[in-house]
Amino acid sequence: MKQGMLLKLLAINVPVVALVILVLWLVLDTLAADYFSILMKEYRISPTDAHQMFVHSVHRYLLWTSIGALILGALLSFLLTQMALRPLYEMIKTTSLIARGDYSSRVRADSHDEIGELAGAFNRMAASLERVEQLRRNMVSDVAHELRTPLTNIRGYMEALQDGVVPPTQETFQLLQEETLRLISLVENLLQLARADARLNLELEETDIAELTSRALKKFDLEFRQKQIRVSTQLSEGATVAPADREKLSQVIENLLKNALQYTPEGGSVSVRTETIDRTAKFYIQNSGPGIGTKDLPFIFERFYRGEKSRSRDFGGSGIGLAIVKEILEAHGGKVGVQSTTDTTLFWFSLPLRDQPQTISS
């Protein structure tokens, strides 16, 4: 492949040189020869023999000059083309390494021309692939950990029940049910992420974000009360109506509420607000508690990403819920973001409104 591209570029240059030589040959045969004949006549010299000698001499020197020009042109074209194609050769080599699983390889992007831009874009793609591969490995490790713990507990209780070490009490079956529900929740999150990533079957209808938020808050009311978390709301129902898939948008809001519930300490506070700004419906949820690290903020919505693994496991996070949020909102043409300090975290998302939205009362 390397020699093939080099030969093609050389084949482009050689006809150009040959064409120049041909034009020069024709010019000498016509204009120069005619001018020579005019000079011979002007000085009353017989042009017949001298003309033939002149033409043969010019042709001979032109032939050798043409051969030298072709060799020199081919040699220079070979060297210059090889220099120009060097980044492409490196890309081919780097692509082969990436295909074998080495995502750390990069291409030198020294020039500022089109080849340099291509090399820079290639390096960005390689960096993105490396990060995705690292996230995939982290996900496999995290999912394995999440699955191993409840499976180990279930296996231990089942063996204990079988051997008669643990009596078959209501409390034992309750523990088994909790571990089973934990497994089901993890599998459901993985399936939801797969469906969200596919971005299929969005059933859009006029949906009031404030109304969905109010309903979601009622579902989590008991859990907020159990942790003694103060919840304040500022919902502008009827003013935040956007075209959206009602079920999937409910999932987004519930995931954000669940995230706030998990990371807000007992006795903390959560505030939820909706509003409309510049033809855009916006949702905000802010919770007290330990903030997100600066190095983790750019990746918090990446699938399978979990900053501070031990902390995430303590709170029961699987690193999937926020990725689902991002996929669903992007499928709707919306945006999502996060801001965090040492003691508060604010998540927000926005959806575009239609030109003539219809108000839906709660």
Phi, psi and omega in degrees: 000322180297309181293327180299315180291323179296315179295324178296316179293323175295321179295336176285322184283321184299314178299329178295314178296317179297322179294320177298317179296319180297316179297317179298320178300313181294322179297316179295323181292331184258293186292311183294318180296318178297318180295323178297319179296321179297319179296319179299317179293322182296323180262015175054048175248137180295118185278353190296300182291316180297324180297317180294319177297319179297312182297314180296320179296315179298317180297320181295311179292324178294323179296311179294322177296321180295317179298316178297320179296320179295316180295313180296318179297319179294319180295313178296319178298320179298312182293313182292321179293322178296321177296319181292328183272356183303315176300325179292322177297319178295322178296320178298316179295316180294322178299319178297320178295318179296321179297333178270002174105002178267094184272002181271353182289143179224162179253139176290126180244077184274324184277165180246019179267196182297323179295320177297320177296319177297318178296319178297316178297322178297317180295321178295320177296317179297320178296320178296317178296321179297318180293319179296320179295320178295319177296322179296317179295320177297320180298316179300317179296316182292316180296320177299319178295314181297324180282323185295319184298304179293326178295321178296319179295315180298316179299317180298315180294321181295318177295321179294320177295319181295322180276353180081010180289321179248131179287147180284070182268170178297324180295320179297314179294328177295317177297319178296321179294320179297318179293323178294318178295327177296319177295316181298319180297318180295316179296319178298320178298319178295319179293321179295321178296319179296318179292319180295322180294328179290333178055049183247156169056052172279117179262092186281137174207163179294115187234130179270113182297322180296321179295316179296323179296317179299317179293319180295322178298325178295325179294325184262006185302314182296318181292323175295320180295319182297327178268004179056042179266127178279125182246121176246141183231151174216083188254124178263074183296139181090343182255350182245055182263122182224154175288118184202162172280113188301316182293315183289324177292325174298322178297321178299310182296318180294322177296320179291322176294319179296321178297316178295320179297319184291322189258001174269125181289164178301136182081005180278195183221150177225133176238137182235134183216143174231148179199170177239125180224125175052054176061030181225129176274130184235148180231133179231139172221122183238136179228150175278165180125179182300131182283179179268136181298149181301321182288341181269338185303316182294342186246008190295334180263002179288142179296140176072002183276134175219115174278151180049077187305316183295320180294319180297320181290324178299322181272354177086012181284145179250357179075020184244327186303314182289330175295322176297318178303312182297314183297316181295315182293320178293326176296332178274356185081019181262184180229158179216148181203174181211144174228143185212144172240192182290337184229003177217155176223132181238120172255145179214155169214160181223148177228138179288142176270159174284165181299324180230079183290147178259126181284131179245119180278149180278000000 
